[in-house]
Amino acid sequence: MTTRRLFAVLLVFATLLTACTPAAPQQEPVIPAPTLRTIVPAATEAPALEESTPTAEETTLAAATAVPVAQSLPDPASVTWREIASGLEKPTDINAPGDGSGRVFVLEQPGRVRIIQNGQLLPAPYLDIVNLVGSDASERGLLGIAFHPNYAETGFFFVNYTDKDGNTRIARFSVSAADPNLADPASRLELIRINQPYGNHNGGSLAFGPDGYLYAGMGDGGSAGDPQGAGQSLNTLLGKILRFDVDGGQPYAIPADNPFAASGGEAEIWAYGLRNPWKIAFDRFTGDLYIADVGQNQWEEVNFAAAGSPAGLNFGWNLMEASYDYSGTLYDAATLVLPVAEYSHGDGCSVTGGQIYRGGALPAWQGVYLYGDFCSGNIWGLLKTSDGFSNSLLFKTNFGISAFGLDEAGELYLADYGGAIYRLESK
Protein backbone atom coordinates (compact mmCIF):
# COMPACT_ATOMS: atom_id res chain seq x y z
CA MET A 1 0.00 0.00 0.00
CA THR A 2 1.34 3.43 -0.85
CA THR A 3 1.92 5.96 1.92
CA ARG A 4 -0.75 8.22 0.41
CA ARG A 5 -3.35 5.42 0.33
CA LEU A 6 -2.54 4.29 3.86
CA PHE A 7 -2.93 7.85 5.10
CA ALA A 8 -6.26 8.16 3.35
CA VAL A 9 -7.50 4.92 4.85
CA LEU A 10 -6.47 6.01 8.32
CA LEU A 11 -8.32 9.29 7.94
CA VAL A 12 -11.50 7.45 6.94
CA PHE A 13 -11.42 5.01 9.85
CA ALA A 14 -9.87 7.13 12.58
CA THR A 15 -13.27 8.20 13.81
CA LEU A 16 -14.46 4.60 13.97
CA LEU A 17 -12.91 4.39 17.37
CA THR A 18 -11.41 7.73 18.21
CA ALA A 19 -13.06 9.84 20.77
CA CYS A 20 -12.97 13.42 19.62
CA THR A 21 -15.79 14.57 17.42
CA PRO A 22 -16.82 18.13 16.60
CA ALA A 23 -20.50 17.26 17.10
CA ALA A 24 -20.32 17.52 20.89
CA PRO A 25 -23.34 19.36 22.28
CA GLN A 26 -21.46 20.35 25.42
CA GLN A 27 -18.07 21.75 26.27
CA GLU A 28 -15.51 19.11 27.23
CA PRO A 29 -14.48 19.52 30.88
CA VAL A 30 -10.88 20.00 31.87
CA ILE A 31 -9.53 16.66 33.01
CA PRO A 32 -7.54 16.63 36.25
CA ALA A 33 -4.63 14.23 36.64
CA PRO A 34 -4.81 12.38 39.96
CA THR A 35 -2.25 9.81 40.96
CA LEU A 36 -2.54 6.66 38.85
CA ARG A 37 -3.99 3.76 40.77
CA THR A 38 -2.57 0.29 40.23
CA ILE A 39 -4.95 -2.65 40.26
CA VAL A 40 -3.71 -5.95 41.70
CA PRO A 41 -5.68 -9.00 42.80
CA ALA A 42 -6.78 -8.93 46.41
CA ALA A 43 -4.62 -11.17 48.57
CA THR A 44 -6.38 -13.94 50.43
CA GLU A 45 -4.90 -16.01 53.22
CA ALA A 46 -5.28 -19.72 52.59
CA PRO A 47 -5.69 -22.13 55.52
CA ALA A 48 -2.80 -24.44 56.29
CA LEU A 49 -3.24 -27.85 54.68
CA GLU A 50 -1.79 -31.17 55.67
CA GLU A 51 0.85 -32.15 53.13
CA SER A 52 0.22 -35.29 51.12
CA THR A 53 1.75 -36.95 48.10
CA PRO A 54 -0.55 -36.86 45.03
CA THR A 55 -1.35 -40.15 43.40
CA ALA A 56 -0.28 -40.86 39.80
CA GLU A 57 -3.91 -40.39 38.71
CA GLU A 58 -4.11 -36.99 40.44
CA THR A 59 -0.84 -35.87 38.88
CA THR A 60 -2.02 -36.86 35.40
CA LEU A 61 -5.35 -35.05 35.92
CA ALA A 62 -3.62 -31.88 37.12
CA ALA A 63 -1.34 -31.86 34.10
CA ALA A 64 -4.28 -32.33 31.75
CA THR A 65 -6.40 -29.55 33.28
CA ALA A 66 -3.69 -26.98 34.04
CA VAL A 67 -4.18 -23.70 32.19
CA PRO A 68 -1.06 -22.97 30.11
CA VAL A 69 0.33 -19.50 30.73
CA ALA A 70 3.59 -17.74 30.04
CA GLN A 71 5.58 -16.73 33.11
CA SER A 72 6.56 -13.38 31.58
CA LEU A 73 5.94 -11.43 28.42
CA PRO A 74 7.84 -13.11 25.56
CA ASP A 75 10.48 -11.64 23.27
CA PRO A 76 8.72 -9.96 20.31
CA ALA A 77 11.85 -10.38 18.20
CA SER A 78 11.13 -14.12 18.04
CA VAL A 79 7.93 -13.70 15.99
CA THR A 80 6.62 -11.90 12.95
CA TRP A 81 3.26 -10.87 11.49
CA ARG A 82 2.88 -12.77 8.22
CA GLU A 83 0.31 -11.67 5.66
CA ILE A 84 -2.09 -14.50 4.82
CA ALA A 85 -4.78 -12.66 2.85
CA SER A 86 -5.35 -9.34 1.13
CA GLY A 87 -7.93 -7.63 -1.02
CA LEU A 88 -10.59 -7.34 1.70
CA GLU A 89 -12.73 -4.22 2.01
CA LYS A 90 -12.41 -2.53 5.41
CA PRO A 91 -12.21 -5.62 7.66
CA THR A 92 -13.79 -5.13 11.08
CA ASP A 93 -13.75 -8.53 12.80
CA ILE A 94 -12.13 -11.99 12.70
CA ASN A 95 -13.60 -15.19 14.11
CA ALA A 96 -13.78 -18.95 13.59
CA PRO A 97 -16.70 -21.36 13.94
CA GLY A 98 -14.84 -24.11 15.81
CA ASP A 99 -16.34 -26.80 13.62
CA GLY A 100 -13.12 -28.57 12.70
CA SER A 101 -12.94 -26.96 9.26
CA GLY A 102 -9.95 -24.71 10.02
CA ARG A 103 -11.71 -21.78 8.34
CA VAL A 104 -11.25 -18.16 9.40
CA PHE A 105 -14.12 -15.72 8.86
CA VAL A 106 -13.56 -11.99 8.29
CA LEU A 107 -16.17 -9.22 8.31
CA GLU A 108 -16.15 -6.45 5.74
CA GLN A 109 -17.67 -3.22 7.00
CA PRO A 110 -20.04 -2.67 4.02
CA GLY A 111 -21.89 -5.88 4.92
CA ARG A 112 -20.10 -9.05 3.84
CA VAL A 113 -18.62 -12.05 5.65
CA ARG A 114 -15.64 -13.62 3.86
CA ILE A 115 -13.87 -16.95 4.37
CA ILE A 116 -10.16 -17.73 4.43
CA GLN A 117 -9.75 -21.46 3.83
CA ASN A 118 -6.46 -23.32 3.40
CA GLY A 119 -4.66 -19.99 3.14
CA GLN A 120 -6.93 -18.67 0.37
CA LEU A 121 -9.57 -15.96 0.46
CA LEU A 122 -12.63 -17.51 -1.13
CA PRO A 123 -14.13 -15.34 -3.90
CA ALA A 124 -17.79 -15.74 -2.87
CA PRO A 125 -18.92 -14.16 0.42
CA TYR A 126 -20.25 -16.47 3.10
CA LEU A 127 -22.93 -13.85 3.79
CA ASP A 128 -23.81 -10.67 1.87
CA ILE A 129 -26.22 -8.29 3.63
CA VAL A 130 -25.05 -5.06 2.03
CA ASN A 131 -28.71 -4.36 1.31
CA LEU A 132 -29.41 -4.28 5.08
CA VAL A 133 -26.29 -2.54 6.36
CA GLY A 134 -25.79 1.19 6.59
CA SER A 135 -22.09 2.04 6.32
CA ASP A 136 -22.29 5.60 5.03
CA ALA A 137 -20.51 6.93 8.13
CA SER A 138 -17.10 5.69 9.24
CA GLU A 139 -18.31 4.04 12.44
CA ARG A 140 -21.30 2.28 10.94
CA GLY A 141 -21.46 -1.03 9.15
CA LEU A 142 -21.11 -4.75 9.83
CA LEU A 143 -19.10 -4.73 13.05
CA GLY A 144 -19.18 -8.05 14.90
CA ILE A 145 -19.75 -11.79 14.48
CA ALA A 146 -20.02 -14.71 16.90
CA PHE A 147 -20.63 -18.37 16.13
CA HIS A 148 -22.93 -20.44 18.29
CA PRO A 149 -20.89 -22.67 20.65
CA ASN A 150 -22.52 -25.66 18.92
CA TYR A 151 -22.25 -24.24 15.43
CA ALA A 152 -21.36 -27.63 13.95
CA GLU A 153 -24.80 -28.89 15.03
CA THR A 154 -26.98 -25.75 14.89
CA GLY A 155 -25.40 -23.83 12.00
CA PHE A 156 -26.28 -20.59 13.85
CA PHE A 157 -24.17 -17.46 13.92
CA PHE A 158 -24.89 -13.91 15.08
CA VAL A 159 -23.93 -10.54 13.63
CA ASN A 160 -24.00 -6.98 14.95
CA TYR A 161 -24.53 -4.23 12.38
CA THR A 162 -25.99 -0.78 11.89
CA ASP A 163 -28.99 -0.58 9.58
CA LYS A 164 -29.78 1.99 6.88
CA ASP A 165 -31.15 4.32 9.57
CA GLY A 166 -27.95 4.06 11.62
CA ASN A 167 -29.44 1.95 14.41
CA THR A 168 -27.89 -1.19 15.88
CA ARG A 169 -29.36 -4.56 15.02
CA ILE A 170 -28.23 -7.94 16.34
CA ALA A 171 -29.49 -10.86 14.27
CA ARG A 172 -29.08 -14.61 13.92
CA PHE A 173 -28.44 -16.35 10.61
CA SER A 174 -28.03 -19.99 9.62
CA VAL A 175 -25.63 -21.75 7.31
CA SER A 176 -27.06 -22.97 4.02
CA ALA A 177 -28.11 -26.62 4.01
CA ALA A 178 -26.56 -27.01 0.55
CA ASP A 179 -23.11 -25.46 1.03
CA PRO A 180 -21.05 -25.03 4.25
CA ASN A 181 -19.35 -21.99 2.70
CA LEU A 182 -22.63 -20.14 2.17
CA ALA A 183 -25.06 -18.75 4.71
CA ASP A 184 -28.77 -18.47 4.11
CA PRO A 185 -29.68 -14.74 4.06
CA ALA A 186 -33.38 -15.66 4.29
CA SER A 187 -32.78 -17.29 7.70
CA ARG A 188 -32.40 -13.93 9.44
CA LEU A 189 -33.94 -13.75 12.93
CA GLU A 190 -33.62 -10.36 14.61
CA LEU A 191 -32.78 -10.45 18.31
CA ILE A 192 -32.90 -6.76 19.05
CA ARG A 193 -32.89 -3.26 17.55
CA ILE A 194 -31.27 -0.43 19.52
CA ASN A 195 -31.69 3.22 18.59
CA GLN A 196 -28.46 5.15 18.02
CA PRO A 197 -28.81 8.92 18.60
CA TYR A 198 -25.52 9.77 16.85
CA GLY A 199 -23.40 8.19 14.13
CA ASN A 200 -20.46 7.14 16.30
CA HIS A 201 -19.81 4.87 19.29
CA ASN A 202 -21.77 1.87 18.06
CA GLY A 203 -19.60 -0.71 19.83
CA GLY A 204 -20.44 -3.79 17.80
CA SER A 205 -18.58 -6.65 19.49
CA LEU A 206 -20.17 -10.04 19.98
CA ALA A 207 -18.78 -13.02 21.92
CA PHE A 208 -20.09 -16.14 23.59
CA GLY A 209 -19.04 -16.52 27.20
CA PRO A 210 -18.12 -19.73 29.00
CA ASP A 211 -21.71 -19.75 30.34
CA GLY A 212 -23.05 -20.19 26.80
CA TYR A 213 -24.66 -16.75 26.76
CA LEU A 214 -24.15 -14.16 24.03
CA TYR A 215 -22.44 -10.93 25.13
CA ALA A 216 -22.66 -7.69 23.12
CA GLY A 217 -20.65 -4.50 23.53
CA MET A 218 -22.63 -1.27 23.10
CA GLY A 219 -21.19 2.25 22.85
CA ASP A 220 -22.71 5.20 24.70
CA GLY A 221 -24.62 6.48 21.67
CA GLY A 222 -22.01 8.85 20.33
CA SER A 223 -21.18 12.52 20.07
CA ALA A 224 -18.60 13.33 22.78
CA GLY A 225 -18.58 13.36 26.56
CA ASP A 226 -21.67 11.12 26.78
CA PRO A 227 -24.23 13.96 26.50
CA GLN A 228 -27.15 11.63 27.27
CA GLY A 229 -25.49 10.14 30.35
CA ALA A 230 -25.84 6.64 28.91
CA GLY A 231 -22.76 5.17 30.54
CA GLN A 232 -24.14 5.47 34.06
CA SER A 233 -27.84 5.18 33.26
CA LEU A 234 -29.49 1.80 33.84
CA ASN A 235 -32.48 2.81 31.72
CA THR A 236 -30.72 2.49 28.36
CA LEU A 237 -28.83 -0.31 26.62
CA LEU A 238 -26.18 2.14 25.41
CA GLY A 239 -22.77 2.19 27.13
CA LYS A 240 -23.14 -1.40 28.29
CA ILE A 241 -22.19 -5.03 27.96
CA LEU A 242 -25.43 -6.89 27.25
CA ARG A 243 -26.07 -10.60 27.85
CA PHE A 244 -28.62 -12.79 26.06
CA ASP A 245 -29.71 -16.40 26.41
CA VAL A 246 -30.14 -17.22 22.73
CA ASP A 247 -31.15 -20.83 23.43
CA GLY A 248 -33.74 -20.11 26.09
CA GLY A 249 -36.38 -18.34 24.04
CA GLN A 250 -37.35 -16.73 20.74
CA PRO A 251 -35.58 -14.57 19.86
CA TYR A 252 -33.85 -14.77 23.28
CA ALA A 253 -34.43 -15.07 27.01
CA ILE A 254 -33.00 -12.99 29.85
CA PRO A 255 -30.47 -14.91 31.99
CA ALA A 256 -31.89 -15.11 35.49
CA ASP A 257 -28.67 -13.74 37.02
CA ASN A 258 -28.52 -10.62 34.86
CA PRO A 259 -28.31 -7.91 37.53
CA PHE A 260 -31.52 -6.12 36.51
CA ALA A 261 -33.45 -9.14 35.23
CA ALA A 262 -36.25 -8.47 37.71
CA SER A 263 -36.11 -4.70 38.26
CA GLY A 264 -33.93 -1.63 38.63
CA GLY A 265 -32.73 -1.32 35.03
CA GLU A 266 -32.86 -2.79 31.55
CA ALA A 267 -32.98 -6.58 31.81
CA GLU A 268 -30.35 -7.22 29.11
CA ILE A 269 -27.62 -5.29 30.97
CA TRP A 270 -24.72 -7.33 32.35
CA ALA A 271 -22.20 -4.50 32.97
CA TYR A 272 -22.15 -0.73 32.43
CA GLY A 273 -20.01 2.41 32.48
CA LEU A 274 -18.49 1.97 29.00
CA ARG A 275 -17.86 4.53 26.28
CA ASN A 276 -17.20 2.58 23.08
CA PRO A 277 -16.09 -1.01 23.72
CA TRP A 278 -14.25 -1.86 20.50
CA LYS A 279 -13.84 -5.62 20.90
CA ILE A 280 -14.44 -7.87 23.86
CA ALA A 281 -12.74 -11.24 24.29
CA PHE A 282 -13.12 -14.24 26.59
CA ASP A 283 -10.07 -16.34 27.39
CA ARG A 284 -11.09 -19.75 26.08
CA PHE A 285 -9.07 -21.46 28.86
CA THR A 286 -9.93 -19.34 31.93
CA GLY A 287 -13.18 -17.64 30.99
CA ASP A 288 -11.77 -14.23 31.93
CA LEU A 289 -13.22 -11.27 29.99
CA TYR A 290 -11.15 -8.45 28.46
CA ILE A 291 -12.86 -5.24 27.28
CA ALA A 292 -11.05 -2.56 25.28
CA ASP A 293 -12.83 0.78 25.70
CA VAL A 294 -12.06 3.72 23.43
CA GLY A 295 -11.25 6.89 25.37
CA GLN A 296 -12.45 10.45 25.07
CA ASN A 297 -9.48 12.69 24.32
CA GLN A 298 -6.60 11.65 26.56
CA TRP A 299 -6.67 7.98 27.61
CA GLU A 300 -7.35 4.54 26.11
CA GLU A 301 -8.08 1.60 28.38
CA VAL A 302 -8.40 -2.16 28.78
CA ASN A 303 -10.80 -3.46 31.40
CA PHE A 304 -10.91 -6.93 32.94
CA ALA A 305 -13.53 -9.11 34.58
CA ALA A 306 -12.25 -12.38 36.02
CA ALA A 307 -14.28 -15.52 35.38
CA GLY A 308 -17.01 -15.73 37.97
CA SER A 309 -17.16 -11.97 38.52
CA PRO A 310 -20.58 -10.82 39.66
CA ALA A 311 -22.86 -9.20 37.12
CA GLY A 312 -23.45 -5.47 37.39
CA LEU A 313 -19.85 -4.24 37.23
CA ASN A 314 -19.44 -0.49 36.64
CA PHE A 315 -16.39 0.40 34.53
CA GLY A 316 -16.67 4.11 35.25
CA TRP A 317 -17.50 6.10 32.11
CA ASN A 318 -18.29 9.02 32.11
CA LEU A 319 -17.32 9.58 35.71
CA MET A 320 -13.84 8.55 34.66
CA GLU A 321 -11.75 8.26 31.51
CA ALA A 322 -9.52 5.25 32.19
CA SER A 323 -8.29 5.80 35.79
CA TYR A 324 -8.67 9.58 35.67
CA ASP A 325 -11.55 11.75 36.85
CA TYR A 326 -13.55 13.02 33.89
CA SER A 327 -16.96 14.56 34.49
CA GLY A 328 -16.29 16.30 37.79
CA THR A 329 -19.30 14.53 39.31
CA LEU A 330 -18.93 13.14 42.82
CA TYR A 331 -18.91 9.34 43.01
CA ASP A 332 -17.85 6.46 45.21
CA ALA A 333 -14.62 5.13 43.70
CA ALA A 334 -15.07 1.84 45.56
CA THR A 335 -18.03 1.02 43.31
CA LEU A 336 -16.01 1.31 40.09
CA VAL A 337 -13.80 -1.21 38.31
CA LEU A 338 -10.63 0.53 37.14
CA PRO A 339 -8.70 -0.54 34.02
CA VAL A 340 -5.83 -3.02 34.17
CA ALA A 341 -4.00 -1.23 31.33
CA GLU A 342 -4.15 2.24 29.82
CA TYR A 343 -2.12 4.50 27.55
CA SER A 344 -2.22 8.16 26.69
CA HIS A 345 -2.86 9.75 23.32
CA GLY A 346 0.87 10.23 23.04
CA ASP A 347 0.96 6.53 22.10
CA GLY A 348 -2.15 6.41 19.92
CA CYS A 349 -5.73 7.60 19.75
CA SER A 350 -8.05 4.60 19.52
CA VAL A 351 -7.66 1.22 21.21
CA THR A 352 -8.49 -1.97 19.30
CA GLY A 353 -9.30 -4.83 21.62
CA GLY A 354 -7.34 -8.02 21.19
CA GLN A 355 -7.39 -11.73 21.91
CA ILE A 356 -5.64 -14.10 24.28
CA TYR A 357 -3.18 -16.37 22.49
CA ARG A 358 -4.06 -20.05 23.01
CA GLY A 359 -2.37 -21.75 20.07
CA GLY A 360 0.23 -24.49 20.03
CA ALA A 361 2.78 -22.97 17.66
CA LEU A 362 4.12 -20.34 20.11
CA PRO A 363 4.31 -21.82 23.63
CA ALA A 364 6.00 -18.72 25.08
CA TRP A 365 2.93 -16.65 24.16
CA GLN A 366 0.38 -18.74 26.09
CA GLY A 367 -2.11 -16.54 27.92
CA VAL A 368 -0.82 -13.24 26.51
CA TYR A 369 -3.55 -10.78 25.56
CA LEU A 370 -2.45 -8.78 22.51
CA TYR A 371 -4.18 -5.49 21.78
CA GLY A 372 -3.33 -2.49 19.62
CA ASP A 373 -4.04 1.06 18.57
CA PHE A 374 -5.65 1.90 15.26
CA CYS A 375 -3.92 5.26 14.80
CA SER A 376 -0.33 4.46 15.78
CA GLY A 377 -0.15 0.76 14.87
CA ASN A 378 1.34 -0.01 18.28
CA ILE A 379 0.69 -3.48 19.73
CA TRP A 380 0.94 -4.24 23.45
CA GLY A 381 1.07 -7.49 25.37
CA LEU A 382 -0.86 -7.85 28.62
CA LEU A 383 -0.27 -10.86 30.88
CA LYS A 384 -2.16 -11.75 34.02
CA THR A 385 0.29 -12.84 36.71
CA SER A 386 0.18 -13.69 40.39
CA ASP A 387 1.22 -10.09 41.13
CA GLY A 388 -1.38 -8.37 38.95
CA PHE A 389 -0.84 -7.57 35.29
CA SER A 390 2.32 -7.15 33.25
CA ASN A 391 1.88 -4.79 30.30
CA SER A 392 4.43 -3.78 27.65
CA LEU A 393 4.63 -2.30 24.17
CA LEU A 394 5.81 -5.16 21.94
CA PHE A 395 5.45 -4.06 18.30
CA LYS A 396 5.48 -0.82 16.35
CA THR A 397 3.74 -1.33 13.01
CA ASN A 398 2.24 0.70 10.18
CA PHE A 399 -1.05 -1.25 10.34
CA GLY A 400 -4.42 0.42 10.79
CA ILE A 401 -5.35 -2.21 13.38
CA SER A 402 -9.12 -2.75 13.25
CA ALA A 403 -9.46 -6.22 14.80
CA PHE A 404 -7.71 -9.25 16.28
CA GLY A 405 -9.04 -12.79 16.17
CA LEU A 406 -8.29 -16.46 16.82
CA ASP A 407 -8.71 -19.49 14.61
CA GLU A 408 -10.09 -22.69 16.13
CA ALA A 409 -6.56 -23.80 17.07
CA GLY A 410 -6.00 -20.61 19.07
CA GLU A 411 -3.53 -19.01 16.65
CA LEU A 412 -3.78 -15.22 16.55
CA TYR A 413 -4.65 -12.95 13.62
CA LEU A 414 -4.73 -9.21 13.01
CA ALA A 415 -6.79 -7.16 10.56
CA ASP A 416 -5.32 -4.12 8.83
CA TYR A 417 -8.21 -1.85 7.85
CA GLY A 418 -6.48 -1.32 4.51
CA GLY A 419 -7.55 -4.86 3.55
CA ALA A 420 -4.96 -7.41 4.72
CA ILE A 421 -5.02 -10.14 7.37
CA TYR A 422 -1.85 -11.16 9.26
CA ARG A 423 -1.03 -14.13 11.51
CA LEU A 424 1.46 -14.13 14.38
CA GLU A 425 4.14 -16.70 13.56
CA SER A 426 7.60 -17.77 14.66
CA LYS A 427 10.46 -16.30 12.65
Secondary structure, 3 states (H helix, E strand, C coil): CCHHHHHHHHHHHHHHHCCCCCCCCCCCCCCCCCCCCCCCCCCCCCCCCCCCCCCHHHHHHHHHHCCCCCCCCCCHHHEEEEEEECCCCCEEEEECCCCCCCCEEEEECCCEEEEEECCEECCCCCEECCCCECCCCCCCCEEEEEECCCHHHHCEEEEEEEECCCCEEEEEEEECCCCCCCEEEEEEEEEEEECCCCCCCCCCCEEECCCCCEEEECCCCCCCCCCCCCCCCCCCCCCEEEEEECCCCCCCECCCCCCCCCCCCCCCEEEECCCCEEEEEECCCCCCEEEEECCCCCEEEEEEECCCCCCCEECCCCCEECCEECCCCCCCHHHCCCCCEEEECCCCCCEEEEEECCCCCCHHHCCCEEEEECCCCEEEEEEEECCEEEEEEEEECCCCEEEEEECCCCCEEEEECCCEEEEEEEC
